[in-house]
Amino acid sequence: MSKERTRSGRPRQPEGVRAFKRGLDVLHEINRSGGIRAGDVARQLDLPRPTVYRLLETLEELGYVARSASDDRFRVTRRASSLGDGYDPGVVICQAAAPYLAELSKILVWPVDLSTYENAAMVIQETTHSRSPLSIDRGMIGRRLPVLRTSAGRAYLTACATRERDVIVNHLRRIDEADDRPFLEADRLSRMIAETAQRGYAIRNEGEYNPKTASIAVPIVRDDVVFGCISIIWIRSALSLDEAIAEFVAPLREAAAAIPVET
């Protein structure tokens, strides 16, 4: 008996093979995007939404993808990444941190971000912007932020090893972005690092990145290794820096210390 064929004349694949291929396509699209919602997967792959939802449920049950606690985006897990040469530490830390950020969102209300350092920028891996009624910018995941002009970047730069800090600073000097130049002045940079180290948290409160907002960040550190930073952002006119420090620093530190991180 001849095999059933498609309109192109090729033998039609058995349903199980087609489902397996679609599952791999979905997994590839999630990995490629770094974080994507189910509806966007369906549009990118031109697949029916019910099919994508079923595949995502299966991949999630098997431990290959995980849904973000803050914005319903799916990301690959360490199990999926381990099929390649290694795993993305940003994916691992955001999975571990997501429930802690969700809890902070309930307590602090203002939006909270988790960011990691990647190639001369702090990249937002997880956020509560989408669920915070006080957020002024919803689409934050994947956004690259400057190191020297954000509290997260300053917290990371202060907490990382001296050798790594020197590499980052030299990289920023070579890039030579105009807005960074004042913050790369040796005395100013040294003072910022010393003050941040003494406080144990970093601040941005002088309109150096977004003039409407301010932020505080604390690093996630284990055995002298910085895995990322948690930062909270608020509108400057709504809250003074002293008020923000009194309200936010302790919960941020508690969350940063509690997030389970493999070392």
C-alpha positions, 0 to 999 in steps of 0.5 A: 500500500502506498504511503499518504502524500502531501500536496507537494508529493512528499510522503506524509509524516506520521502524526507522532513524528509531526508532533515531535518536530513541532515540539522541537521547533517550539523549543528552538524558538523559545531558546532563540528568543530568550523568553517568549509568550505562547501566542508569539510562538504560535505566530512565529511558527504559524501554528494553531494556538491550541497546538502550541499550548499543548506542546508547551504544557508537555515541555514544561511537564518534562522540565525543558521550559519554564513559565515566568512568574511575572509575565507569562513568558516561557524560557528554556531551563537548565535541563534543555540548555544542558543538551548543548555545550552548557547552560545560560546563567541568566536563565538559571538565575531568573528561574530561581529568582522569579518567585522571590520577585513576585513576592517583593512585588506584593510587598513593595508595589514598585517594579522590581528587576533582576538583571545580569551582566552581559557584554558591557550592559546589564540585561533584564532577565526577570521583572515585575513591571507587568504586574506593578500598577506603578510601572511606567514601562511594561516591556522590560525583559531583555532590555540592555541597560548601561552599567555606570548609569544604573543602580544594578550596574553599579552594584554589579561593578562594586561586588565583582572581583577586582580583575573582572571590574578592571576588564569591564571598565576597560571595555567601557572605555574602549566603547567610549559612549559619550554619556558614560565619560563623566562616570569613567573619570578615575576619581568619580569612579573610585568614589562611587565604588567605595560608597557603594561598597560601604553602603552594601547597595547601589543608588541612582538618584540624580537623573543620570539615566532616566530623569523621572526615576530613581533606583536602588540595587543589591547584588546576588553574591555567593562565595564572592561570585556575583550572579546578578542584581535585584533593583527597584525603580520608583518615580523620583517625585513620589518618593525621596531617596531616604524614604526609599532606602528605609522602605526598600533596602531590607526586603531587597537584601533579604530576597538577594540572600534567599534566592537559591543559587548553585555555586 
